[in-house]
Amino acid sequence: TPYRVDVVTIFPEYLAPLRQSLLGKAAERGLVAIGVHDLRRWTDDVHRTVDDAPYGGGPGMVMRPEPWARALEAVRPPGTRLVVPTPAGRSFTQAVAAEWAAEPGLVFACGRYEGIDQRVADWAARHGPVSEVSIGDYVLAGGESAVLVMVEAVTRLIPGVVGNRESVEYDSHADGLLEGPSYTRPASWRGLDVPPVLLSGDHAAIARWRRAESLRRTAARRPDLLAALPEDALGPADRAV
Ligand SMILES: NCc1ccc(-c2ccccc2)nc1
């Protein structure tokens, strides 16, 4: 049975890229099934209203609860995780992506305006897990871009979606570190040479060099990741770096 992804949004056309390339092929091959649903389908007024003024005052508008509950009742298979992108969410990480890839599917609720009435997430939690997640510390105009990011991160971990298994296993963040630099032909290019070890054929030396580069880059660019590593993640050889 395909991994099922459903997205509810007031901008369904924004999710069109989900039908392209990698994901498109995976869908054709029956590995992934994608549904995009216009929230306004579940409004009941002639103006198809989805938002209203915030209780307590303040700027902007808030998305009304009733259309969302009707949409989720129609779209969400019971027990399926509901993902709500929000700047106020827990962090979405590669580990989270891997967890979700092992589930039967996901439903995404794309907020716009100042977000969705909080009671929608509270109500939805009665019908399955709900994850309010952030893809980074910046505010977007809505959750749609975040959904594209998360769908890509999760579906590429589904067996069969990415041809080359190894490339998935050797991802950045797969071992908690950043990947080091990559090179291809020519060996010398505009006065810049590929590190000789990579041309040496000494695979043990190449592996050592790559690990050292990965650690060096992580320490330089993301010391937070280094600090987050489990105690035993760094071997004796790593300490020498
Ligand atoms: N952390 C990424 C992210 C996710 C969602 C939103 C957002 C902004 C406005 C309305 C609804 C969602 N912003 C940033």
The ligand as an SDF file (V2000), in Angstrom:
LIG
                    3D

 14 15  0  0  0  0  0  0  0  0999 V2000
    9.1470   27.4960   10.6550 N   0  0  0  0  0  0  0  0  0  0  0  0
    8.6500   27.5260    9.2950 C   0  0  0  0  0  0  0  0  0  0  0  0
    7.2670   28.1400    9.1990 C   0  0  0  0  0  0  0  0  0  0  0  0
    6.1440   27.3520    9.1410 C   0  0  0  0  0  0  0  0  0  0  0  0
    4.8850   27.9560    9.0280 C   0  0  0  0  0  0  0  0  0  0  0  0
    4.8000   29.3590    9.0260 C   0  0  0  0  0  0  0  0  0  0  0  0
    3.4980   30.0480    8.9650 C   0  0  0  0  0  0  0  0  0  0  0  0
    3.4810   31.4280    8.8520 C   0  0  0  0  0  0  0  0  0  0  0  0
    2.2700   32.0920    8.8280 C   0  0  0  0  0  0  0  0  0  0  0  0
    1.0680   31.3780    8.9090 C   0  0  0  0  0  0  0  0  0  0  0  0
    1.0960   29.9900    9.0180 C   0  0  0  0  0  0  0  0  0  0  0  0
    2.3120   29.3260    9.0490 C   0  0  0  0  0  0  0  0  0  0  0  0
    5.9290   30.1220    9.0960 N   0  0  0  0  0  0  0  0  0  0  0  0
    7.1260   29.5170    9.1960 C   0  0  0  0  0  0  0  0  0  0  0  0
  1  2  1  0
  2  3  1  0
  3  4  1  0
  3 14  2  0
  4  5  2  0
  5  6  1  0
  6  7  1  0
  6 13  2  0
  7  8  1  0
  7 12  2  0
  8  9  2  0
  9 10  1  0
 10 11  2  0
 11 12  1  0
 13 14  1  0
M  END
$$$$
